[in-house]
């Protein structure tokens, strides 16, 4: 397995985790699937690991085995039509996310310019 494959798998894991979150919020998702999805999402986002990362080899075992296995089980518990609907929603949100990033950059630049004008007005910068 080369670096590109690992990179792709990490992106897929991240994407599936977000789709899992969307499925967790979906009203047609069964309660047992919601419970399992909630546990997997919480564990994936938690800074506390079952096996601490500083332990050689075993430290990354949870990141490489437990989380993908948990996601795979959650996908099996979620009805196929709900999973597909959430995948479509995630794809649609990618475009919105790009627009949000651009808007965020524009707002940050605007605030930086306002701070610059205030500092210039106060003769802190010339």
MOTA-V708818 format. One record per helix or strand of 3 or more residues. SS is the DSSP state (hx for helix, st for strand). FROM is the first residue (numbers start at 1). TO is the last residue. If there is no record, write none. Layout:
SS/FROM/TO  SS/FROM/TO
//
This chain:
hx/3/25  hx/31/45  hx/58/77  hx/80/121
//
